[in-house]
């Protein structure tokens, strides 16, 4: 199988749990190229660098669904994107252990809309949608017993798909579903 066809097949397979209409897309022709990379053994710093590159390159929107805390450098990049006029929205899963810094207060102070979800295990894996690019993090619970989540665990991998509007639309729909389910708004709570 050609590398680009394999990447397209993996993109479709990974998006099935999120949105079934992606599976109905026609099979890619031999001339289609999918700009993507897959890495299963990233360090936290390398995964963060890839995510920062997506946020810094965004022109229209950045949607982040993440665990209980955001790295300060990512929060700064999201605020910088907001200052550039990019629509930035964040949903954080607060069902895990509370940490001193989540980034929610910093983001809301900069005008970023942050929704906080308190329902256990609502987010299976973090993701970022930046325009037509998607970064999918590996689930934090990978390697833990069923039902146990380690939301502060460093990412075990990151898949990035660029110039994939259908995949971005699918994850955008998922983001808005998570956003609607988030019971608390950081701006309303003063976090």
Backbone as CSV, one residue per row, in Angstrom:
resi,resn,N_x,N_y,N_z,CA_x,CA_y,CA_z,C_x,C_y,C_z
1,UNK,0.846,-1.169,0.000,0.000,0.000,0.000,0.894,1.236,0.000
2,UNK,0.566,2.218,-0.791,1.355,3.446,-0.845,1.233,4.206,0.477
3,UNK,2.295,4.949,0.864,2.262,5.663,2.150,1.089,6.628,2.260
4,UNK,0.774,7.351,1.180,-0.323,8.322,1.281,-1.676,7.631,1.384
5,UNK,-1.825,6.486,0.761,-3.083,5.740,0.872,-3.222,5.164,2.278
6,UNK,-2.107,4.701,2.856,-2.126,4.200,4.222,-2.508,5.317,5.187
7,UNK,-1.954,6.504,4.996,-2.277,7.641,5.860,-3.750,8.001,5.753
8,UNK,-4.299,7.975,4.550,-5.721,8.286,4.370,-6.589,7.230,5.042
9,UNK,-6.196,5.964,4.927,-6.958,4.893,5.560,-6.914,5.020,7.079
10,UNK,-5.747,5.358,7.629,-5.629,5.547,9.067,-6.453,6.737,9.536
11,UNK,-6.451,7.819,8.760,-7.243,9.002,9.119,-8.713,8.649,9.185
12,UNK,-9.184,7.891,8.226,-10.592,7.488,8.218,-10.893,6.564,9.393
13,UNK,-9.993,5.631,9.674,-10.219,4.687,10.768,-10.227,5.390,12.120
14,UNK,-9.327,6.350,12.313,-9.268,7.068,13.578,-10.475,7.953,13.794
15,UNK,-11.097,8.401,12.741,-12.228,9.310,12.894,-13.545,8.577,13.065
16,UNK,-13.580,7.269,12.880,-14.830,6.517,13.014,-15.500,6.678,14.371
17,UNK,-14.765,6.591,15.491,-15.463,6.744,16.765,-16.055,8.135,16.947
18,UNK,-15.542,9.113,16.223,-15.993,10.486,16.388,-17.200,10.783,15.527
19,UNK,-17.145,10.359,14.270,-18.226,10.703,13.352,-18.297,9.650,12.263
20,UNK,-19.427,9.008,12.146,-19.541,7.915,11.204,-19.636,8.380,9.763
21,UNK,-19.956,9.657,9.514,-20.076,10.086,8.128,-18.729,10.158,7.420
22,UNK,-17.619,10.166,8.169,-16.304,10.165,7.542,-16.072,8.846,6.816
23,UNK,-16.611,7.755,7.361,-16.430,6.448,6.739,-17.122,6.365,5.390
24,UNK,-18.083,7.238,5.133,-18.818,7.212,3.878,-18.088,7.950,2.759
25,UNK,-16.945,8.535,3.058,-16.190,9.245,2.030,-15.651,8.258,1.004
26,UNK,-15.528,8.688,-0.245,-14.980,7.783,-1.252,-13.516,7.474,-0.958
27,UNK,-13.080,6.322,-1.413,-11.684,5.931,-1.231,-10.792,6.886,-2.017
28,UNK,-9.637,7.242,-1.459,-8.756,8.169,-2.162,-8.186,7.536,-3.425
29,UNK,-7.981,8.370,-4.420,-7.359,7.875,-5.644,-5.860,7.762,-5.413
30,UNK,-5.167,7.176,-6.337,-3.723,7.037,-6.234,-2.997,8.361,-6.339
31,UNK,-3.701,9.419,-6.727,-3.073,10.726,-6.897,-3.232,11.625,-5.684
32,UNK,-3.954,11.170,-4.658,-4.214,11.991,-3.491,-3.028,11.910,-2.539
33,UNK,-2.638,13.038,-2.010,-1.564,13.094,-1.038,-2.136,13.612,0.277
34,UNK,-1.845,12.934,1.370,-2.334,13.343,2.676,-1.155,13.850,3.492
35,UNK,-1.118,15.160,3.778,-0.034,15.681,4.602,-0.287,15.345,6.065
36,UNK,0.370,14.315,6.557,0.162,13.866,7.928,1.436,13.248,8.454
37,UNK,1.559,13.219,9.773,2.622,12.425,10.368,2.098,11.758,11.616
38,UNK,2.682,10.621,11.921,2.262,9.808,13.052,3.489,9.533,13.903
39,UNK,3.345,9.656,15.202,4.460,9.408,16.090,3.905,8.830,17.378
40,UNK,4.333,7.637,17.722,3.796,7.005,18.921,4.717,7.117,20.129
41,UNK,5.925,7.613,19.935,6.844,7.682,21.071,7.370,9.098,21.291
42,UNK,6.501,10.083,21.129,6.898,11.469,21.322,7.161,11.759,22.790
43,UNK,8.102,12.639,23.024,8.238,13.171,24.368,7.166,14.241,24.528
44,UNK,6.900,14.627,25.749,5.899,15.670,25.990,6.303,16.961,25.283
45,UNK,7.604,17.278,25.273,8.067,18.513,24.639,7.856,18.481,23.131
46,UNK,8.109,17.355,22.494,7.928,17.248,21.046,6.455,17.340,20.676
47,UNK,5.597,16.685,21.435,4.157,16.764,21.181,3.666,18.189,21.382
48,UNK,4.174,18.860,22.400,3.787,20.242,22.655,4.249,21.148,21.523
49,UNK,5.464,20.928,21.018,5.965,21.730,19.895,5.075,21.585,18.668
50,UNK,4.628,20.371,18.380,3.755,20.143,17.228,2.416,20.847,17.419
51,UNK,1.889,20.803,18.634,0.623,21.481,18.928,0.792,22.989,18.834
52,UNK,1.890,23.510,19.367,2.156,24.949,19.286,2.248,25.416,17.840
53,UNK,2.877,24.617,16.993,2.997,24.984,15.577,1.620,25.114,14.931
54,UNK,0.698,24.226,15.276,-0.664,24.330,14.739,-1.346,25.608,15.213
55,UNK,-1.241,25.888,16.509,-1.893,27.077,17.074,-1.290,28.345,16.480
56,UNK,0.023,28.395,16.388,0.689,29.587,15.869,0.419,29.809,14.392
57,UNK,0.127,28.750,13.654,-0.151,28.882,12.227,-1.622,29.095,11.900
58,UNK,-2.488,29.029,12.905,-3.935,29.163,12.670,-4.284,30.580,12.230
59,UNK,-5.233,30.664,11.305,-5.686,31.969,10.814,-7.136,32.259,11.162
60,UNK,-7.971,31.201,11.260,-9.403,31.423,11.492,-9.865,30.967,12.872
61,UNK,-9.505,29.730,13.246,-10.033,29.197,14.495,-9.088,28.165,15.098
62,UNK,-9.180,28.058,16.417,-8.490,27.009,17.171,-9.482,26.499,18.210
63,UNK,-9.740,25.208,18.177,-10.619,24.553,19.146,-9.793,23.524,19.898
64,UNK,-9.788,23.602,21.221,-8.976,22.706,22.041,-9.884,21.952,23.005
65,UNK,-9.811,20.638,22.978,-10.474,19.793,23.974,-9.356,19.083,24.721
66,UNK,-9.203,19.413,25.996,-8.074,18.870,26.733,-8.427,18.441,28.136
67,UNK,-7.414,17.916,28.814,-7.584,17.454,30.178,-7.548,18.628,31.147
68,UNK,-7.384,18.335,32.415,-7.576,19.298,33.487,-6.652,20.522,33.407
69,UNK,-5.524,20.408,32.769,-4.591,21.527,32.725,-3.978,21.677,31.343
70,UNK,-3.621,22.915,31.017,-2.896,23.198,29.776,-1.500,23.662,30.151
71,UNK,-0.482,23.268,29.405,0.849,23.800,29.672,0.830,25.324,29.510
72,UNK,1.522,26.063,30.378,1.517,27.526,30.284,1.907,28.047,28.901
73,UNK,2.861,27.403,28.236,3.278,27.877,26.915,2.152,27.710,25.888
74,UNK,1.338,26.667,26.031,0.194,26.495,25.137,-0.869,27.547,25.436
75,UNK,-1.109,27.824,26.716,-2.064,28.874,27.083,-1.617,30.218,26.503
76,UNK,-0.324,30.507,26.559,0.197,31.754,25.986,-0.011,31.791,24.481
77,UNK,0.226,30.675,23.810,0.039,30.620,22.356,-1.431,30.808,21.988
78,UNK,-2.331,30.244,22.778,-3.763,30.419,22.522,-4.170,31.881,22.702
79,UNK,-3.642,32.530,23.733,-3.937,33.956,23.946,-3.361,34.809,22.822
80,UNK,-2.175,34.470,22.354,-1.576,35.206,21.233,-2.418,35.035,19.976
81,UNK,-2.929,33.838,19.750,-3.805,33.602,18.595,-5.066,34.450,18.717
82,UNK,-5.615,34.525,19.909,-6.813,35.354,20.139,-6.521,36.812,19.817
83,UNK,-5.354,37.302,20.250,-4.972,38.696,19.955,-4.800,38.930,18.459
84,UNK,-4.429,37.877,17.715,-4.298,37.992,16.254,-5.653,37.970,15.562
85,UNK,-6.736,37.782,16.313,-8.063,37.751,15.724,-8.579,36.360,15.424
86,UNK,-7.866,35.339,15.871,-8.296,33.956,15.668,-9.376,33.631,16.709
87,UNK,-10.441,32.949,16.289,-11.485,32.497,17.206,-10.938,31.302,17.980
88,UNK,-10.751,31.459,19.286,-10.158,30.416,20.126,-11.182,29.984,21.174
89,UNK,-11.447,28.679,21.237,-12.368,28.102,22.228,-11.682,26.900,22.860
90,UNK,-11.924,26.712,24.152,-11.272,25.633,24.892,-12.302,24.941,25.785
91,UNK,-12.257,23.616,25.817,-13.025,22.816,26.772,-12.013,22.003,27.571
92,UNK,-12.072,22.134,28.898,-11.170,21.389,29.777,-11.959,20.402,30.624
93,UNK,-11.431,19.202,30.753,-12.023,18.149,31.574,-11.511,18.315,33.001
94,UNK,-12.377,18.735,33.904,-11.981,18.939,35.299,-12.387,17.779,36.186
95,UNK,-12.682,16.628,35.598,-13.097,15.480,36.408,-11.914,14.787,37.073
96,UNK,-10.703,15.103,36.623,-9.510,14.490,37.199,-9.066,15.212,38.454
97,UNK,-7.914,14.826,38.992,-7.413,15.470,40.202,-7.145,16.950,39.959
98,UNK,-7.524,17.775,40.927,-7.352,19.227,40.806,-5.871,19.585,40.881
99,UNK,-5.482,20.495,40.038,-4.117,21.006,40.038,-4.164,22.493,40.360
100,UNK,-3.054,23.008,40.795,-3.004,24.426,41.147,-3.213,25.301,39.921
101,UNK,-2.654,24.925,38.775,-2.758,25.728,37.558,-3.474,24.931,36.482
102,UNK,-4.540,25.493,35.931,-5.218,24.828,34.820,-5.075,25.632,33.541
103,UNK,-4.833,26.923,33.668,-4.766,27.796,32.502,-6.090,28.471,32.212
104,UNK,-7.173,28.011,32.842,-8.504,28.548,32.546,-8.608,30.029,32.888
105,UNK,-8.122,30.431,34.045,-8.187,31.840,34.444,-7.379,32.734,33.526
106,UNK,-6.195,32.280,33.172,-5.343,33.042,32.259,-6.023,33.221,30.905
107,UNK,-6.613,32.151,30.398,-7.279,32.206,29.096,-8.496,33.125,29.126
108,UNK,-9.338,32.987,30.149,-10.534,33.833,30.203,-10.162,35.291,30.379
109,UNK,-9.081,35.561,31.105,-8.613,36.936,31.259,-8.186,37.554,29.940
110,UNK,-7.786,36.721,28.999,-7.368,37.202,27.675,-8.519,37.173,26.673
111,UNK,-9.722,36.840,27.136,-10.877,36.843,26.240,-11.142,35.536,25.523
112,UNK,-10.459,34.476,25.934,-10.689,33.161,25.331,-11.879,32.514,26.037
113,UNK,-12.811,31.976,25.273,-13.976,31.302,25.836,-13.566,29.909,26.300
114,UNK,-13.721,29.656,27.607,-13.326,28.381,28.197,-14.544,27.736,28.845
115,UNK,-14.789,26.485,28.519,-15.848,25.703,29.156,-15.187,24.606,29.974
116,UNK,-15.700,24.386,31.176,-15.150,23.383,32.076,-16.153,22.256,32.253
117,UNK,-15.713,21.049,32.006,-16.582,19.879,32.142,-16.180,19.114,33.389
118,UNK,-17.148,18.703,34.158,-16.875,17.985,35.400,-17.333,16.537,35.366
119,UNK,-17.919,16.107,34.292,-18.394,14.724,34.199,-17.200,13.786,34.011
120,UNK,-17.154,12.691,34.760,-16.024,11.764,34.635,-15.934,11.136,33.250
121,UNK,-14.727,11.025,32.769,-14.390,10.292,31.537,-15.171,10.751,30.310
122,UNK,-15.455,12.030,30.176,-16.171,12.514,28.993,-15.243,12.664,27.798
123,UNK,-13.956,12.833,28.045,-12.999,13.028,26.960,-12.100,11.802,26.876
124,UNK,-12.144,11.101,25.750,-11.324,9.897,25.622,-9.901,10.216,25.206
125,UNK,-9.701,11.276,24.441,-8.359,11.692,24.026,-8.409,13.174,23.686
126,UNK,-7.377,13.926,24.054,-7.374,15.355,23.742,-7.184,15.581,22.244
127,UNK,-7.678,16.721,21.763,-7.454,17.068,20.363,-7.474,18.573,20.182
128,UNK,-6.863,19.001,19.092,-6.826,20.411,18.701,-7.235,20.489,17.247
129,UNK,-8.152,21.398,16.942,-8.510,21.689,15.559,-8.029,23.108,15.286
130,UNK,-7.161,23.267,14.312,-6.658,24.580,13.918,-6.891,24.723,12.421
131,UNK,-7.893,25.521,12.057,-8.315,25.666,10.664,-8.637,24.284,10.096
132,UNK,-7.889,23.822,9.095,-8.149,22.511,8.494,-7.145,21.455,8.935
133,UNK,-6.503,21.677,10.077,-5.548,20.710,10.617,-6.093,20.165,11.933
134,UNK,-5.748,18.929,12.220,-6.203,18.277,13.449,-5.012,17.586,14.102
135,UNK,-4.854,17.789,15.401,-3.864,17.056,16.189,-4.623,16.190,17.176
136,UNK,-4.352,14.908,17.156,-5.023,13.956,18.040,-4.013,13.408,19.030
137,UNK,-4.248,13.630,20.300,-3.393,13.072,21.332,-3.822,11.664,21.665
138,UNK,-2.917,10.909,22.240,-3.253,9.564,22.683,-4.008,9.666,24.003
139,UNK,-4.908,8.744,24.257,-5.658,8.780,25.516,-4.724,8.714,26.714
140,UNK,-5.009,9.509,27.738,-4.186,9.506,28.947,-4.317,8.204,29.704
141,UNK,-5.411,7.483,29.495,-5.634,6.244,30.235,-4.933,5.048,29.612
142,UNK,-4.235,5.260,28.482,-3.567,4.141,27.830,-2.598,3.486,28.806
143,UNK,-2.741,2.201,28.978,-1.859,1.472,29.874,-2.347,1.428,31.315
144,UNK,-3.457,2.109,31.625,-4.006,2.070,32.970,-5.207,1.135,32.993
145,UNK,-5.575,0.643,34.157,-6.766,-0.204,34.243,-7.997,0.545,33.746
146,UNK,-8.998,-0.192,33.290,-10.219,0.412,32.764,-10.829,1.350,33.791
147,UNK,-11.237,2.519,33.313,-11.871,3.497,34.187,-10.898,4.410,34.899
148,UNK,-9.615,4.097,34.867,-8.617,4.948,35.518,-8.048,5.902,34.495
149,UNK,-8.049,7.184,34.795,-7.550,8.192,33.872,-6.468,8.993,34.565
150,UNK,-5.378,9.221,33.867,-4.294,10.051,34.383,-4.205,11.301,33.522
151,UNK,-5.043,12.317,33.793,-5.129,13.463,32.903,-3.881,14.322,32.846
152,UNK,-2.955,14.156,33.771,-1.750,14.963,33.728,-0.585,14.214,33.092
153,UNK,-0.815,13.004,32.677,0.227,12.177,32.071,0.717,12.810,30.767
154,UNK,2.000,12.741,30.529,2.547,13.253,29.273,1.988,12.452,28.111
155,UNK,1.785,13.105,26.972,1.213,12.391,25.837,2.085,11.218,25.423
156,UNK,1.447,10.119,25.050,2.177,8.957,24.587,2.302,8.953,23.088
157,UNK,1.766,9.927,22.428,1.836,10.004,20.983,0.968,11.129,20.471
158,UNK,1.181,11.474,19.235,0.432,12.560,18.626,0.343,12.286,17.140
159,UNK,-0.850,12.418,16.608,-1.058,12.307,15.167,-1.520,13.667,14.681
160,UNK,-0.890,14.171,13.638,-1.249,15.478,13.088,-1.637,15.297,11.632
161,UNK,-2.790,15.855,11.278,-3.307,15.796,9.908,-3.474,17.228,9.424
162,UNK,-2.804,17.576,8.356,-2.906,18.931,7.799,-3.715,18.900,6.510
163,UNK,-4.397,20.018,6.233,-5.189,20.162,5.008,-6.194,19.027,4.859
164,UNK,-6.902,18.752,5.915,-7.910,17.686,5.930,-9.247,18.296,6.368
165,UNK,-9.923,19.035,5.478,-11.145,19.739,5.892,-12.249,18.817,6.400
166,UNK,-12.417,17.627,5.813,-13.479,16.731,6.287,-13.193,16.254,7.707
167,UNK,-11.953,15.891,7.971,-11.581,15.452,9.309,-11.718,16.606,10.299
168,UNK,-11.296,17.795,9.891,-11.424,18.972,10.753,-12.895,19.253,11.057
169,UNK,-13.764,19.119,10.066,-15.202,19.337,10.297,-15.757,18.304,11.278
170,UNK,-15.316,17.076,11.143,-15.776,16.021,12.043,-15.378,16.329,13.490
171,UNK,-14.126,16.694,13.704,-13.674,17.021,15.052,-14.261,18.339,15.540
172,UNK,-14.567,19.248,14.631,-15.236,20.486,15.021,-16.624,20.170,15.577
173,UNK,-17.353,19.282,14.914,-18.673,18.870,15.425,-18.532,18.220,16.803
174,UNK,-17.525,17.379,16.956,-17.301,16.740,18.254,-16.987,17.780,19.322
175,UNK,-16.156,18.763,18.967,-15.825,19.821,19.923,-17.087,20.528,20.400
176,UNK,-17.957,20.904,19.457,-19.164,21.652,19.837,-20.109,20.794,20.675
177,UNK,-20.114,19.491,20.466,-20.914,18.608,21.325,-20.352,18.602,22.746
178,UNK,-19.026,18.508,22.862,-18.389,18.545,24.178,-18.616,19.893,24.846
179,UNK,-18.503,20.944,24.069,-18.682,22.307,24.572,-20.098,22.483,25.127
180,UNK,-21.079,21.976,24.398,-22.473,22.094,24.836,-22.723,21.292,26.110
181,UNK,-22.031,20.171,26.277,-22.217,19.329,27.465,-21.488,19.860,28.693
182,UNK,-20.503,20.702,28.483,-19.730,21.223,29.618,-20.658,22.079,30.487
183,UNK,-20.805,21.704,31.722,-21.780,22.357,32.593,-21.310,23.724,33.082
184,UNK,-20.025,23.885,33.277,-19.508,25.111,33.876,-18.772,25.945,32.843
185,UNK,-18.904,27.227,32.958,-18.153,28.163,32.123,-17.142,28.856,33.036
186,UNK,-15.888,28.842,32.653,-14.856,29.459,33.485,-15.155,30.937,33.701
187,UNK,-15.668,31.614,32.685,-15.951,33.039,32.834,-17.067,33.274,33.848
188,UNK,-18.041,32.371,33.908,-19.139,32.518,34.856,-18.697,32.157,36.273
189,UNK,-17.737,31.259,36.383,-17.272,30.803,37.688,-16.137,31.667,38.235
190,UNK,-15.543,32.505,37.383,-14.437,33.342,37.823,-13.124,32.607,37.941
191,UNK,-12.961,31.483,37.235,-11.709,30.701,37.287,-10.694,31.292,36.363
